[in-house]
Amino acid sequence: MESEPEPVQPESPEALHKLGNAHFEDGRLEEGLACWRRAVELRPGDAGLNYDLGCAFHQLGRLDEAAPCYERALALEPDRLEALNNLGELRREQRRFGEAASLLQRALTIRPDFVSALCNLGTVRRDEGRTDEAIALYEKALALEPDTASAHSAKGMALRALGRLDEAVAACAEAVTQDPEFAVAHLNMGTALRDLGRYEEAIACYERALALDPGSAGAQINDAMCRLVLGDLATGWAKYEWRLRLPGGSPPVALKMPRWTGLESLEGKTLFLHAEQGLGDTIQFCRYVMVLAHRGCEVLLAVPQPLATLLSRLPGLTRILTLGDAVPEADYHSPLPSLPLVMGTRLATIPSATVYLAATPTHLEKWRARLGASPRRRVGLAWSGNPRHDNDRNRSIALERLLPLLDVGFEVVALQKDLRPADREVIEKSGAIRHFGEELGDFEDTAALASLMDVVVSVDTSIAHLAAALGRPTWLMLPFVPDWRWLLDRADSPWYPTVRLFRQKRIGDWGPVVEDVRRALHNLHTRGPS
């Protein structure tokens, strides 16, 4: 019996476009893209086909392929509003804010009441830190179309950025009222609730977002943060893996070796670990190197350049690399932040018994000489982190607010290299804080200086992790909603035995925290040398 001939594929752009639509509706995305690409090949001068192909790529997160499609559509029809709007949104996603704003303003010049462009321009301004302008744009959009759920939700995130959290929750709740199936609004409301410390309510919002959009990496990761800070490490670690699905979440280079799942024997193998996030995270998770080395494997570790020399002496480490170096030969690999999951880490099994970092004798002698002799105990101080950090507004403290710590009887030494202008002015006026600035090279210098302190007082930044990993008494000042690793309602840390936690009781209120630290320093001072 003869087989039936394969169906002939249509060759008209219209038929290909319809067939592509059908494939997309059936979830056959690559087949749909193939049809639309062929349609564009047959009719390259059709702005609508180019625009639709761009939308398809954009929806799939393939921004570099979507952009040329939108650009071709605009070359054919310069005033095509949807293409201007979508390309503007795409450029915002690529953090090319100037281009994004220019495209969206072009659209609004053509149609000033274009609500989607107003909202997208508002989000550009929010991402640029021009939050008041963002809110004004969202409100203009809502004056035109009060039931626009996306505008209410976006306004909520802008209000959150200003710390107006109750208003942020209300705006997101209005978005949910307007569109109960708008997953992003549930996600955003959860984030505002989390910032208020209302973790269970936040988790409920994330669960609703995930019921509507199971593939939402943002909802999974935010849910993970809540679970982890509540101490549910098993669920939290698993959900935390969704960070790898975010743009830029995968390793920056292609890794040929398989990922270690924790099930494969490491005896006689080589394991390549690579840092993925900030300096503090790298310091926290590199503790697993010695644990893994005890399993009989060689451990290779790639870290940010400022940490490379210091971490090269980790117990059990075979070889240190800098991120960006050629990928080494290895049997398996793992991102550092994934190790707690694959190692099955729980609160009671965090590997925290051993001090795992140390300054070199050469650096210690250099900084001992630089500090000179002093009859007083020394406190190392770090009050601000990276100003570009998403949570900098909550976790950093203006140095002026820490002036009460200067009159307790300690010699005060700044452990951070960089100063913000207002903080520099405080140091110059007080004359009571020793700051070494450019003399601090990489983390070898900072480690040595911190090692010579009797106590380190810090906000939640990499210096706190460094001091704790060195085994120094480290007093950490935390905002009302702390980072997940510091948990809740406790003054100690299962990650670092020498850490003591000082927590805000109310959002943004550092006064009682500073007073508690001052009192503790006074008590330490009056006890005299140990």
HELIX and SHEET records of a PDB file:
HELIX    1   1 PRO A   13  GLU A   25  1                                  13    
HELIX    2   2 LEU A   29  LEU A   42  1                                  14    
HELIX    3   3 ALA A   47  GLN A   59  1                                  13    
HELIX    4   4 LEU A   63  LEU A   76  1                                  14    
HELIX    5   5 LEU A   81  GLU A   93  1                                  13    
HELIX    6   6 PHE A   97  ILE A  110  1                                  14    
HELIX    7   7 VAL A  115  ASP A  127  1                                  13    
HELIX    8   8 THR A  131  LEU A  144  1                                  14    
HELIX    9   9 ALA A  149  ALA A  161  1                                  13    
HELIX   10  10 LEU A  165  GLN A  178  1                                  14    
HELIX   11  11 ALA A  183  ASP A  195  1                                  13    
HELIX   12  12 TYR A  199  LEU A  212  1                                  14    
HELIX   13  13 ALA A  217  VAL A  229  1                                  13    
HELIX   14  14 LEU A  233  TYR A  240  1                                   8    
HELIX   15  15 GLU A  241  ARG A  245  5                                   5    
HELIX   16  16 LEU A  279  PHE A  285  1                                   7    
HELIX   17  17 TYR A  288  ALA A  293  1                                   6    
HELIX   18  18 GLN A  305  LEU A  311  1                                   7    
HELIX   19  19 LEU A  336  SER A  338  5                                   3    
HELIX   20  20 LEU A  339  VAL A  342  1                                   4    
HELIX   21  21 LEU A  347  THR A  349  5                                   3    
HELIX   22  22 PRO A  361  LEU A  371  1                                  11    
HELIX   23  23 ASP A  392  ARG A  395  1                                   4    
HELIX   24  24 LEU A  399  ASP A  407  5                                   9    
HELIX   25  25 PRO A  421  SER A  430  1                                  10    
HELIX   26  26 GLY A  437  GLU A  439  5                                   3    
HELIX   27  27 PHE A  443  SER A  451  1                                   9    
HELIX   28  28 SER A  462  ALA A  469  1                                   8    
HELIX   29  29 TRP A  484  TRP A  486  5                                   3    
HELIX   30  30 GLY A  511  ARG A  527  1                                  17    
SHEET    1   A 4 LEU A 317  THR A 322  0                                        
SHEET    2   A 4 GLU A 298  VAL A 303  1                                        
SHEET    3   A 4 THR A 270  HIS A 274  1                                        
SHEET    4   A 4 TYR A 332  PRO A 335  1                                        
SHEET    1   B 6 ILE A 433  ARG A 434  0                                        
SHEET    2   B 6 GLU A 411  ALA A 414  1                                        
SHEET    3   B 6 ARG A 378  ALA A 382  1                                        
SHEET    4   B 6 VAL A 455  VAL A 459  1                                        
SHEET    5   B 6 THR A 474  LEU A 478  1                                        
SHEET    6   B 6 VAL A 499  ARG A 503  1                                        
END                                                                             
